[in-house]
Amino acid sequence: MSRTGKAASLKPRKAATQMRASRTVEAIVEAAARILETVGMEGYTTNAVAARAGVSIGSLYQYFPNKDAITVALIEREAALLLTQVNEAAAEPEWKAALKLMITAAVRHQLSRPVLSRLLDVEEARLPTRDEAAPGSGAIFKVVRAVIARAMPATALPGLSSVVEQLASDVIGITRGMTDMAGRRHEADGLDLALRVENAVCGYLFSALKQMNSHDLHAP
C-alpha cells in the first residue's frame, strides 16, 4: 500500500459532528489510551477498545476503520494538548523565559502519562499523522524554532535559517530524550526534571550561540 493509501486508511470514517458522537469518539480514544497504559500493545485490539469504551464493535467501526486509525487519533489528541501548552509558554516575550516554560510544559505532559507517552513516541514514528503531530516538522517544532530564532543575531547572516532549524531539532531531541528516560525510571518529581532539562538545553544553546559569535556561519 502506498503512503497515501496508508494515510487514507487511518482517517476516521465519519466526523463526529454531534455532541453524542463526539463523546463516543472520545470514549474510544481514551479507552485506547488506558489499554495501552495497562496491558500495552499485546492487548491492544479493536474488540478490547470497544469493550473498554462501552460501545459495540460496530459502533467503533462507524468511526475508525482499524486500530491504527484510533492510535493516530490518540497521537493527534495528545499532540494538540501539548501544543496548546507550548503556545501559551511561547507567548512569554523573553525567549529564555519562554523556552523554560515550554520545557516545563513538555515535562508536565510526559510525566502525566509516561507509559502512554513512550508508546505513542514509537507509534508516532511508524504511522503517518497530520502536520500538527509530525515529529521534526509539525506545529510544535515550528513554535520551538520561532522561540529560538529570537535568540539569533538581529542581522541576517548566511546559513542562519538552517542553524535555527538544527538547534530546534536538537532542543526537542534533548527534551524528549530526557523526559522519556525519566518516565522509564518512574520519576515523579517534575520540578527536578524540568530543572535538569533546562540546564541541558540552555547549556547546549548558550554554547552554540557562543560559537556563532566567534565563527562565520557560512564556514563549512
N, C-alpha and C positions, 0 to 999 in steps of 0.2 A: 504494500500500500504506500502511495506517495505521502510526503509530509502534509500536503494539502488535504488529501483524503483522510489521513490520520487526524488532523485537526478538526475536520468536519465531523468525524465520528465522536468527538469529545464535546461537542456543543450540546447544551440542553435541548431536548426535543421540542419543548414549548416554553415560552416565557411565562413566569408566574406573575400575572397582571393583577389578580385579585388577592386580597389580604389572606384568605384561607389558603389559596395556592402558595403564596409566599411563605406562610407558616409551615406548610408541608415540605417545601423545598428546604427551608432552614432546618427543619427537624431531621430530614435525610442527611444533610451535610453535617450537622452536629453529631448525629448518630455515627457517621463515618469517622469523625474525629475521635469519638470515645472508643470505638472499636480499635482504631489504630493505637490509641494510648494504652489500652488494656491487654490486647492479645496480639497486636502487631499485624504485619501483612499476611501471616499464615491464616488468621481467622477473618480476614477482610474479604467478604463476599457480598454480592448484592442481596442475597437472602438474609444474611446476618444484619446488614444495614437496615433493610426493610423491617425486620423484626424489632431491632433496637429503636427504630423511629416510630414504631407502632402503626405502620402503614402496610398495605398489601404489596406484594411484589409487582402486581400490575400497576398500582399507583406509582411506585418508584419508576417503572419503565415509561410511564407517561412523561416523566420529566428528564430522565437520564438514560441514554442507550446502553451504558455499561458502567462498571465501577471506576474505570479510568476517568470518565466524564465527571463522576462525583468527586474524584480526587482533584481534578482540575478546578472544580468549583470551590473546593476547600482551600486549595492553594491561593486562589484569587481572593477568597474571603479574608484569609489571614494577611495577604499582601496589602489588601485595602485597609485593614485595621492598622497595620504598621505604617502605611503611607500617610494616613491621617495624622498620626502622632509625629511622624518625621516632618511633615509640612508645618505643623504647629511649632515644632522646635526651630525649623529653618526661618521662621518669621522673626526670630531674635536678630536685631540689627548687627550686632558684633559677631563676626564669623567664628571666633573661638568659642564664645558662649553658645552659639547656635550648634556648633559641632558637638560640644559636650552634652547639650540637651538631646541631640539626635542619638548619641551613644547611649544615654540613659534610657531613651525610648526603646532602642533595639534590645538592650539588656532586659528591660522590664517585659518586653514582648516574648523574648526567648525563654525566660525563666518562668513565665506564667504557665506555659505548657511545653516543657522542654522535650519530652518524648515525642510529642506531635511535631514540634519544630524540626527535630532531627530527621524524622521520617519524611516530612514534606520537602526538606532540602534535597534529599535523594530523588524523590519523585519529581521535583521541580526540574531537575537536570534531565530527566527522562521524557517528560511529557511537554508537548507544545502548549504554551499558555499565552494569554493576551500580553501585550506590551507592558502593562502596568506591573505584571508579576515576573517578567522575564529577567533572569539573572544577568547582570553586566550591561544591560541596555534599557531596562524598564524605568518606570517613573521614579522609583526610589533612587536609582543610580543618578538620574538627572538632577534630583534635589541635592544629593551629596556633591555632585560635580559643581552645581551652582554655588554652593556654600564655599567650597574650596577655591573656586575662581575668585572669590572676594579677597583671598589672601595673596593673590598674584600681583605682580608689578602693574601699576596703572598704565605704563607704556606698553603698547602691543609689541611683542617680541616674536621672532620666528620660532615656530615649534611650540608655542605656549599652549595652544589648544590640545595637542597630543600629550603634553606633560600633565595638564589638568585631568585629562581622561585617565591617564595611568595612575595618578595619585588617588582619584576617586575609586578606581578599581581596587587599589591596594588597601585603602581605608576600609572599604566594605569587606575585603578579604580578611583583614586583621580582626575586625569586629565579629564577623561571622565565625571565624575560626576559634577565637577565644570564648565566645558565648556558647558555641556548640560544645567545646571541651568542658566548660563549666557545667553544662547540662548533663554531660556523660558522667561527671563526678558528683552529680546530685547537689551542686552548690545551691544555696538558698539565699545567700547574702547579696542582694542586688546592688547595694551601695558599694560594697567592697569590689565586686566585679566591675562595676561601671568605672570606678577609680582606676583599676588596673588597665582596663581597655583604653581609658582616656590617656593614661601615661604612655601606653604603647603607641597609640595613634598620634598623639601630639609629639612624642619623641621622634617618630618617623617623619611627620610633616615638617617639623622645625628643622630637622637635619636636611630634608630635601630643599626647603626654602633657602637654607644657608648655602647649599651647593649651587643653587640657582643664582644667588647673588655673587658667586665667585667664579662661575663658568658661563661661557656663551651657550645659550640654549640650542643654537643650531650646530654645535660641535657634535661629531659622530659619537 
